[in-house]
């Protein structure tokens, strides 16, 4: 067999291995929201005490509470606590029944949990990463200010996760719009007051001020140096997954879920699609999955082929 044929055979074998693992990972991701919905809707379930499940449910309750608080303010209701408690479960259950809300809440819960784990295991600070320290000290005032804003946003995020909170103004735009629709559907009886409360929330919502939006601006401002954000030990987990999402053209929540122990093929391909060399991918795995070794022949997969494999898996999952 010629050297070229041997190389082609090796590439084909590793692709088949990775595709099998991707398919297995797709099943896990696809079945997660229905399982979450069942667990979250049943407060008596034995598994409800699990930290992740409890945090997701807490975030949905917090979203509902925020929306109702706006209605209370508009109507000038005196017994604020009683009104919110009477109406809280109805809206929270509507949110819990939405796959997209559960998937997003699940992803950011995993993000915070993994960031904390990395801090304990490898000393990678969940808030103040070396990259943020470096950018905050930049002589470029705009970059330094952006780094400080990102730092503050990340600190708030970790605190909010500890309190099982999800600020409504941190929702991605599509989820914010859906939250407003749910609010509208469940407060129609309050007429103009509900409409005014919704308008107030929409007026206050600025997607450009979201934590992730600040990360994106910061990484974009780095220009040719943005590849430094693709090192988890330098950037910290939250900026790292944002950079991978941007470079590989993947949804950020999907990148976060690829960090799971059953998603190593997806993670490896995502990092390759982001432009990382095999040695750089292996370095990230030393922090994220030190027990995992890349399959033989992984170096034969080019960045464009890795992206294509991820797209093929996504398209198959939609059918």
Secondary structure by P-SEA (a helix, b strand, c coil): ccaaaaaaaaaaaaaaaaaaaaaaaaaaaaaaaaaaaaaaacccccccccaaaaaaaaaaaaaaaaaaaaaaaaacccaaaaaaaaccaaaaaaaaacaaaaaaaaaaaaaaaaaaaaaaaccccccccaaaaaaaacccaaaaaaaaaaaaaaaaaaaaaaacccccccccaaaaaaaaaaaaaaacccaaaaaaaaaaaaaaccccccaaaaaaaaaaaaccccccccccccccaaaaaaaaaaaacccaaaaaaacccccaaaaaaaaaaacccaaaaaaaaaacccccccccccccccaaaaaaaaaaaaaaaac
